[in-house]
Amino acid sequence: MTSTAPVGSTAVPITSDPDQAQRRVLRVLVASQILSGAGLAAGVTVGALLAQDMLGSTSLAGLPSALFTAGSALAAVVVGRVSQARGRRPGLATGYLAGAIGSVGVIVAAVLDNPVLLFLALFVYGAGTATNLQARYAGADLAAPGHRARAVSTVLVATTLGGVTGPNLAAPTGTFAETLGIPGLAGPFILSGVAYALAALVLARWLRPDPLLLARTVAQVQEADATADPAAADAADTSEGRSGVVVGALVMILTQFVMVAIMTMTPVHMHDHGHGTAASGLVIAIHVGAMYLPSPLTGWLVDRYGRMKIAAASGITLLAAGLLAAIAPGDSVVFLALALALLGLGWNFGLVSGTAIITDTVPLATRARTQGLVDVSIAVAGATGGMASGIMVATTSYPVLALTGGVLSLALLPAVAATAHRR
């Protein structure tokens, strides 16, 4: 049995089993995340090396990361606004399509040896990064409050397969590109373009019902059918909502800044110590795996022990990652891989707990727009971290960068402790 309720100008059907709709949404999101994870990780692996090769300067090697994270900031606004107005399906599909276009632009820039076009294309390519992150919110739209972190983690962990496969295809796709007359370092962007385009197609075709529109419709019907409930009104305290948004955003912003800064310069650091693309691809693959693979466990921990405790664990884990990266010998793939694994794990703790905090405290009426604005801040933090990382390594060293990032992550602890105390 079905019914409909208006959402803006759109009537969205309500199925008799919302849990069934949620399961379908998660299946489609998982498929798209596997594809987009490959597109995201492949470009991250060689972006800095491609810029370094074209410009002949290490000081600007962090610029690609800064550009595609800056592009993701703009894309986060666009995807958030489109999702707010028309639903998750058109918003996410548009973002991935833009990422595919940016990948093609990078390939053309490499063929023409045109740095300006490269930087413009990387900016557009960043839309794929933003969309990959925004998809986690779609997983939580229909989830029950006590299972939101686990729903978010299900979407995130799907990125692991593509995220681990993508960097390990850097060398083969480079060889394939060279057979086509394309510079080898641009090869992974062939994979990125195809993967992002397929992710857009999967969402546009199969993300039905739209999770955000259906969640709004269900909420409207429940509100119309339910009697007035003073306890529910008390639960929607606006001051707590504002503080939740601030803390959730801070957790994700700081973890993104530290993670991007250290991750961006690790391939360059390894290249300077004689490691090839295959070795740096392996380290980045381990890092990306650690970013997403622990998500089911993280989601369970967040739902079981609380958002604030796991957010605090994020800061401590990032500190350990920074310390290990700082003392790791430059010729040791094992120690660098372990450091980057801890870096990814700390980021995962921060993203899942921060996302759950945001989703808990933002009402459905403004959820997608607020989430988009939060992700803008996250992208700006990543862009700043990527740009600053190259400058810092050029003026000091990679160990100094890693140590600084680790110590900076401790700033999470006072904010989390103060918010937990107020609650």
Summary of the structure (lengths in Angstrom):
residues: 423
radius of gyration: 20.9
end to end distance: 41.3
largest distance: 69.2
contacts: 1773
relative contact order: 0.16
helix: 85%
strand: 2%
